[in-house]
Amino acid sequence: MRRLTALLAALVAAIAIAALPASAITNGVPDQEGHPYVGLMVAKNAAGVPMWRCSGTLMSETVFMVAGHCTESPAASIEIWFSSGFPNGIPLGTGFPAAGANPCAGITGYPCTGDATGMPHTHPLYDPQAFFLHDLGVVEITGSSIDLTTRGFGELPSLRQVESLPKHAELTAVGYGLQKSFPDPAGFKDEAVRIRMVAHPRLMGINNNLVGDFSFETSFGANRGGTCFGDSGGPNFIGDSNVVAGVTSFGWTDTCKGHNGAYRVDQPDDLDWLEDEFGLMPGS
């Protein structure tokens, strides 16, 4: 999630690699192989240096859907891992960081070489100064060392489908973000393991003054779980389906307490872009 100010005080959801190399959903449980099409991505700059990480959903053999603030400049290339990381987390590549200007020089493994590689694309209306309005991104997969066709895929919602959901409808949030987050003075107590986790927050608000028509509000609680740093771009599925109602976008506190926000992908501009540029359609 990403930090917002003023009306939408929120959390930054992409984790900077140097600051926090590992993490997972708060109060969730290990997903294991429940959602093998949800992966962990790392953005690299033009020099090949890892910058931040997010979660995302494989929507086709060549399309990995994330949040726009996960693919924004200066991201030049993306590495993706699909391992659940259970039980000990996706391991750090031996020798990382390497000495010199490129910490990935000669390093195989996280955060340098993933199961798949791709190019970042961001919603054409995305504005980093108001990221929450069009917070959608795509990684166009250009190469893979594993067979992606066997993992299954997420599915797009129909036009404005989220508006038909009842209040408190159950969602399924999946991602590799922080398990626990504390204020900076107590940051040493953060719990960060690169394991794909799952939680079941509820739909709390939509089309209101807080989230507008671009996002929806999700619950947070110890009994159902919620999202945190590093879950950005990860899916919020409708119920126990594979239909992605929205991608994790923002939250309200720096300790991952309180409700969170997911960017809707059921709006006309999102569905049109995903179809025109990447051939994705609801039900396909």
Solvent accessible surface area in square Angstrom, and as a share of the most:
residue,aa,sasa,rsa
1,M,0,0.00
2,R,52,0.19
3,R,122,0.45
4,L,10,0.05
5,T,108,0.63
6,A,101,0.78
7,L,122,0.61
8,L,8,0.04
9,A,45,0.35
10,A,2,0.02
11,L,0,0.00
12,V,61,0.35
13,A,0,0.00
14,A,17,0.13
15,I,5,0.03
16,A,49,0.38
17,I,9,0.04
18,A,107,0.83
19,A,82,0.63
20,L,38,0.19
21,P,62,0.39
22,A,13,0.10
23,S,0,0.00
24,A,0,0.00
25,I,0,0.00
26,T,6,0.04
27,N,74,0.38
28,G,19,0.19
29,V,91,0.52
30,P,52,0.33
31,D,12,0.06
32,Q,87,0.39
33,E,113,0.51
34,G,47,0.46
35,H,28,0.12
36,P,30,0.19
37,Y,26,0.10
38,V,0,0.00
39,G,0,0.00
40,L,0,0.00
41,M,0,0.00
42,V,0,0.00
43,A,0,0.00
44,K,20,0.09
45,N,41,0.21
46,A,99,0.77
47,A,70,0.54
48,G,19,0.18
49,V,36,0.21
50,P,13,0.08
51,M,34,0.15
52,W,39,0.14
53,R,0,0.00
54,C,0,0.00
55,S,0,0.00
56,G,0,0.00
57,T,0,0.00
58,L,0,0.00
59,M,9,0.04
60,S,30,0.20
61,E,92,0.41
62,T,70,0.41
63,V,2,0.01
64,F,0,0.00
65,M,0,0.00
66,V,0,0.00
67,A,0,0.00
68,G,0,0.00
69,H,5,0.02
70,C,0,0.00
71,T,5,0.03
72,E,29,0.13
73,S,97,0.63
74,P,79,0.49
75,A,14,0.11
76,A,35,0.27
77,S,29,0.19
78,I,0,0.00
79,E,16,0.07
80,I,0,0.00
81,W,15,0.05
82,F,1,0.01
83,S,58,0.38
84,S,11,0.07
85,G,7,0.07
86,F,94,0.39
87,P,84,0.53
88,N,134,0.68
89,G,13,0.12
90,I,9,0.05
91,P,104,0.65
92,L,79,0.39
93,G,6,0.06
94,T,130,0.76
95,G,53,0.51
96,F,36,0.15
97,P,90,0.57
98,A,24,0.19
99,A,102,0.79
100,G,68,0.65
101,A,102,0.79
102,N,49,0.25
103,P,22,0.14
104,C,14,0.08
105,A,57,0.44
106,G,87,0.83
107,I,19,0.09
108,T,111,0.64
109,G,20,0.19
110,Y,1,0.01
111,P,0,0.00
112,C,1,0.01
113,T,63,0.36
114,G,21,0.20
115,D,31,0.16
116,A,2,0.01
117,T,51,0.30
118,G,0,0.00
119,M,91,0.40
120,P,25,0.16
121,H,63,0.28
122,T,38,0.22
123,H,6,0.02
124,P,92,0.58
125,L,105,0.52
126,Y,31,0.12
127,D,65,0.34
128,P,65,0.41
129,Q,160,0.71
130,A,22,0.17
131,F,7,0.03
132,F,41,0.17
133,L,72,0.36
134,H,43,0.19
135,D,0,0.00
136,L,0,0.00
137,G,0,0.00
138,V,0,0.00
139,V,0,0.00
140,E,67,0.30
141,I,14,0.07
142,T,93,0.54
143,G,33,0.32
144,S,54,0.35
145,S,93,0.60
146,I,60,0.30
147,D,85,0.44
148,L,6,0.03
149,T,71,0.41
150,T,105,0.61
151,R,49,0.18
152,G,30,0.29
153,F,68,0.28
154,G,3,0.03
155,E,48,0.22
156,L,6,0.03
157,P,1,0.00
158,S,54,0.35
159,L,96,0.48
160,R,109,0.40
161,Q,51,0.23
162,V,1,0.00
163,E,74,0.33
164,S,88,0.57
165,L,34,0.17
166,P,92,0.58
167,K,140,0.59
168,H,87,0.39
169,A,17,0.13
170,E,69,0.31
171,L,0,0.00
172,T,3,0.02
173,A,0,0.00
174,V,2,0.01
175,G,0,0.00
176,Y,0,0.00
177,G,0,0.00
178,L,3,0.01
179,Q,38,0.17
180,K,98,0.42
181,S,7,0.05
182,F,63,0.26
183,P,65,0.41
184,D,135,0.70
185,P,121,0.76
186,A,23,0.18
187,G,25,0.24
188,F,169,0.70
189,K,97,0.41
190,D,40,0.21
191,E,73,0.33
192,A,31,0.24
193,V,52,0.30
194,R,23,0.08
195,I,11,0.06
196,R,0,0.00
197,M,11,0.05
198,V,14,0.08
199,A,2,0.02
200,H,67,0.30
201,P,1,0.01
202,R,83,0.30
203,L,4,0.02
204,M,48,0.22
205,G,11,0.10
206,I,44,0.23
207,N,77,0.40
208,N,58,0.30
209,N,140,0.72
210,L,53,0.26
211,V,0,0.00
212,G,22,0.22
213,D,84,0.43
214,F,31,0.13
215,S,0,0.00
216,F,0,0.00
217,E,22,0.10
218,T,4,0.03
219,S,14,0.09
220,F,43,0.18
221,G,18,0.17
222,A,84,0.65
223,N,135,0.69
224,R,57,0.21
225,G,0,0.00
226,G,1,0.01
227,T,6,0.04
228,C,0,0.00
229,F,33,0.14
230,G,0,0.00
231,D,0,0.00
232,S,0,0.00
233,G,0,0.00
234,G,0,0.00
235,P,0,0.00
236,N,2,0.01
237,F,0,0.00
238,I,27,0.14
239,G,21,0.20
240,D,140,0.72
241,S,43,0.28
242,N,49,0.25
243,V,21,0.12
244,V,0,0.00
245,A,0,0.00
246,G,0,0.00
247,V,1,0.00
248,T,4,0.02
249,S,0,0.00
250,F,0,0.00
251,G,0,0.00
252,W,53,0.19
253,T,50,0.29
254,D,61,0.31
255,T,27,0.16
256,C,1,0.01
257,K,111,0.47
258,G,34,0.32
259,H,62,0.28
260,N,3,0.01
261,G,2,0.01
262,A,1,0.01
263,Y,4,0.02
264,R,0,0.00
265,V,0,0.00
266,D,0,0.00
267,Q,21,0.09
268,P,50,0.32
269,D,49,0.26
270,D,0,0.00
271,L,18,0.09
272,D,80,0.41
273,W,26,0.09
274,L,0,0.00
275,E,77,0.35
276,D,114,0.59
277,E,110,0.49
278,F,34,0.14
279,G,52,0.50
280,L,13,0.06
281,M,92,0.41
282,P,58,0.36
283,G,58,0.56
284,S,89,0.57
